[in-house]
Amino acid sequence: MAGTLDRLKELLGEPNSWGWARPRLWEAAEEHLDIRLPADYKAFLDLYGPGAFDGFLWMDRPVDGTAHELERLWPRSGGKCDLHLTDPGRYPFPFHPRPGGLIEWGGEEDGTVYYFLPGPNTHCPDEARPLSTGGDALTPAGDERRTTVRGLERRAR
């Protein structure tokens, strides 16, 4: 991630007010989620903080680590939890907090939402696969992440 994070720093510039790690907040988030989050996700948000990037890609993270904030970011009940039961064609995976459930990490202005799909070992975040709701179903998000980086590169020129 160091190379990618360095490239994003070149494109986005130095952050105005963030730029330092907050391990206590990530520990609280991971305890709430009962999984470890990918290191590159945490490193990027430690550097830039939550918000919208170029008014296009939004990402959120805990800023105070309270139970209320964590529940707002990653609800444990209601909402999407059981959509995989009612529409498995569109939602082939459960949502957090169901075992192996999708965890939202960001989205775009067009309504696309990005999720982590935890791997079989929830304490090995490098196994998490990114997915998105681009279109009518969940799809692997690898190409979208590269496209987003390329879009940021074009806009920085």
C-alpha distance (Angstrom), angle and dihedral (degrees) to the residues before:
residue distance angle dihedral
M1 . . .
A2 3.79 . .
G3 3.80 91.9 .
T4 3.80 93.6 47.0
L5 3.80 92.6 43.6
D6 3.81 90.2 49.4
R7 3.82 90.0 51.0
L8 3.81 91.4 49.1
K9 3.82 89.0 49.8
E10 3.81 88.7 54.5
L11 3.80 90.4 51.2
L12 3.78 99.3 40.5
G13 3.79 99.8 32.5
E14 3.76 126.1 -138.0
P15 3.80 115.1 -37.5
N16 3.80 117.7 -106.0
S17 3.76 100.9 -136.4
W18 3.78 111.5 -2.5
G19 3.76 125.2 60.4
W20 3.78 105.3 125.3
A21 3.79 134.6 88.2
R22 3.79 122.1 -103.7
P23 3.82 104.5 -163.0
R24 3.82 94.0 170.8
L25 3.81 91.3 59.5
W26 3.80 93.2 48.3
E27 3.81 90.7 47.1
A28 3.82 89.5 53.5
A29 3.83 90.9 47.7
E30 3.80 93.0 48.9
E31 3.78 91.4 47.6
H32 3.83 89.5 51.0
L33 3.83 91.4 48.2
D34 3.81 94.8 38.2
I35 3.81 89.7 -135.9
R36 3.79 137.2 84.4
L37 3.79 115.5 -108.9
P38 3.82 121.7 -133.5
A39 3.80 113.0 -85.3
D40 3.83 94.1 -131.8
Y41 3.82 91.1 55.5
K42 3.80 91.2 51.4
A43 3.83 93.1 43.8
F44 3.82 92.5 51.7
L45 3.81 93.3 48.6
D46 3.80 91.8 43.1
L47 3.79 87.1 57.4
Y48 3.82 101.1 40.8
G49 3.78 104.9 19.0
P50 3.80 125.5 -146.1
G51 3.78 124.4 -40.8
A52 3.78 143.8 76.5
F53 3.76 122.6 -46.2
D54 3.78 112.7 -142.4
G55 3.81 87.4 -19.7
F56 3.80 87.5 -73.9
L57 3.80 115.3 80.7
W58 3.79 117.6 40.8
M59 3.78 125.9 -164.4
D60 3.77 130.4 178.0
R61 3.79 135.2 -161.2
P62 3.77 138.3 170.4
V63 3.80 114.6 -78.0
D64 3.79 100.7 175.5
G65 3.83 103.8 17.1
T66 3.80 95.8 -135.6
A67 3.79 119.9 152.5
H68 3.82 89.3 -116.4
E69 3.80 92.8 54.2
L70 3.81 93.5 45.9
E71 3.81 90.8 50.2
R72 3.82 89.9 50.4
L73 3.80 91.3 51.1
W74 3.81 97.4 41.1
P75 3.83 111.8 15.0
R76 3.78 118.0 -154.4
S77 3.80 95.7 -155.3
G78 3.77 142.6 28.0
G79 3.75 125.1 15.8
K80 3.78 114.6 59.7
C81 3.80 101.2 -5.0
D82 3.82 96.2 111.5
L83 3.81 103.8 25.7
H84 3.80 88.5 113.3
L85 3.82 87.5 66.4
T86 3.81 96.1 50.7
D87 3.84 99.1 38.4
P88 3.82 109.7 17.5
G89 3.80 92.4 163.4
R90 3.77 91.6 63.3
Y91 3.81 97.4 29.4
P92 3.81 108.4 34.9
F93 3.80 91.9 167.3
P94 3.79 131.6 57.4
F95 3.79 120.1 -115.7
H96 3.78 126.8 -120.6
P97 3.05 129.0 -50.7
R98 3.81 90.7 35.1
P99 3.82 112.2 93.5
G100 3.80 108.4 -82.4
G101 3.80 89.1 8.3
L102 3.79 124.7 164.0
I103 3.80 116.7 -100.4
E104 3.80 118.5 -152.2
W105 3.81 115.4 -129.2
G106 3.80 105.6 165.3
G107 3.75 148.8 -33.4
E108 3.77 148.1 -155.6
E109 3.78 134.8 -109.3
D110 3.84 90.4 -105.8
G111 3.81 91.8 64.1
T112 3.80 97.7 -98.0
V113 3.80 109.2 144.7
Y114 3.81 124.7 -158.9
Y115 3.80 123.9 -145.5
F116 3.77 139.7 -178.6
L117 3.79 114.6 -129.5
P118 3.80 103.7 -153.6
G119 3.78 116.4 -130.8
P120 3.80 122.4 -124.7
N121 3.80 90.4 -86.5
T122 3.81 103.4 57.6
H123 3.79 90.6 -168.5
C124 3.81 92.4 60.2
P125 3.82 102.9 72.3
D126 3.79 93.7 -177.3
E127 3.81 86.9 73.7
A128 3.83 91.9 62.0
R129 3.81 113.7 112.9
P130 3.80 120.3 -148.1
L131 3.83 115.4 -130.2
S132 3.79 132.5 178.1
T133 3.78 138.2 -159.2
G134 3.79 92.5 -129.1
G135 3.82 103.0 150.0
D136 3.77 124.0 -9.6
A137 3.80 99.1 -37.7
L138 3.77 142.7 34.8
T139 3.80 111.7 -84.7
P140 3.82 135.4 178.8
A141 3.81 107.4 -82.5
G142 3.80 100.7 -151.8
D143 3.80 94.3 104.3
E144 3.80 92.2 44.3
R145 3.80 91.5 53.6
R146 3.79 90.6 52.2
T147 3.80 89.8 45.6
T148 3.81 90.4 51.2
V149 3.81 91.0 51.6
R150 3.82 89.7 48.0
G151 3.81 90.0 49.0
L152 3.80 90.5 52.4
E153 3.80 89.3 48.6
R154 3.84 91.9 52.6
R155 3.80 92.4 47.6
A156 3.82 91.5 49.3
R157 3.81 91.7 58.5
